[in-house]
Amino acid sequence: MGRVSGGDDVILGCDTIGETIRRLRQEQGMTLQELTDKSGIAMSSIVDLEAGRRKAGGTVDTLLRLL
């Protein structure tokens, strides 16, 4: 298991990073639009990342800090 540091530590299991981002976003009741507005990252990029169609890059750190 990996560990990502942020406000609170998040333990990553077998989920892909996109699945983890989606799960954290949904647990907080945050919509895609809200995450887009807070992160400045295009909604299409977040959707593709959550669906596993986009490789994780620098946007992942930004998204995990907000979740």
N, C-alpha and C positions, 0 to 999 in steps of 0.2 A: 504494500500500500504506500502511496505517495502522500506527501503533505504539502499543502499550499499555505503560505503565510499570508495573512491579511489582518483585518480587524480581529476576527476569530479564526482559529485554525480550522481548515476544512479537510477532512480525511477523504481521499479519493479511493474508491474500491475498484470494482471491475467495470464500472460504467465508463463510457468514453467521456472525454472532457465536455463534449456537446450535451450529452445526457445529464452530466453533473450540473452544467449551467442551467439547463431547462428545469431540472428538479429544484435547484436552489431558487430560481426565479419564481416557480409556481408555489413553492413552500412559503414564500414571502408575499404571495398574492399579487405579484408584479406582472403587468402585461408586457408584451413585446414592445408596444409603443412607449411605455414608461421606461423600460430599459434602454431603448433607443434614445429617448430624450435625455436620460441621465448620463449615458455613456458617450453620446456623440457618434456612435457607430451605426452605420446604415442597418435598417431592419432586415434587409435581404441578407446581409452578412451574418447577422445573429441567427436568422432562420436557417441558413445554410450550415452554420457551425453546429447548431443544435441537432440538425438532421444528419450530420456526419458528412456533408457534401463539401465542406471547407476545412482545410487544415488549420489547426490551432497555430496562431502566431502571436504577435504583440497584443492583439485585441483581448486575448484570454485574461491576461493580468488585469486589464481595465475592467472587464466584466466581473471577474471574481471579487475584486475589491468592492464593487457596488452590491454584490450579493452577500 
